[in-house]
């Protein structure tokens, strides 16, 4: 007979501190070096959640397995959304320097409405389309940071519901054959 032992709270605290101080900065550095790979993974998260509808997974995954897969996909989408939101200035500058003619950015110190100092940026491009793209990129990034995790959750939840329905139908078909 085995006893179920819970992990003590101090162990979770140590794991959390390790992740906070070592894993998060490492992932941020990797993100800055290959943002395209993270973008592809970010956009693919809802597609992977859609893949949970696969008939071969219906027989092999338990309801707990489906919930765990949904959690992994959503956590991945949320983490990458946070990376894109947190590193927006870096990504905008990289994109602008590479693809927009006459791109320039000026960073300056400013204060918010409470008097706290902050770093502000004024990015510009030569053409009207470049300026419009810079303006729209802010809103598109914020929208995607919200939409992709929600879409991943909804798609995975719909896939789980469909797989449960298929499993019930196959069990009912087996029971009526007997």
Secondary structure as GFF3:
##gff-version 3
##sequence-region A 1 178
A	DSSP	alpha_helix	9	18	.	.	.	ID=ss1
A	DSSP	pi_helix	19	23	.	.	.	ID=ss2
A	DSSP	alpha_helix	24	33	.	.	.	ID=ss3
A	DSSP	alpha_helix	35	50	.	.	.	ID=ss4
A	DSSP	three_ten_helix	51	53	.	.	.	ID=ss5
A	DSSP	alpha_helix	55	60	.	.	.	ID=ss6
A	DSSP	alpha_helix	63	86	.	.	.	ID=ss7
A	DSSP	alpha_helix	88	99	.	.	.	ID=ss8
A	DSSP	beta_strand	104	111	.	.	.	ID=ss9
A	DSSP	beta_strand	117	124	.	.	.	ID=ss10
A	DSSP	alpha_helix	128	177	.	.	.	ID=ss11
###
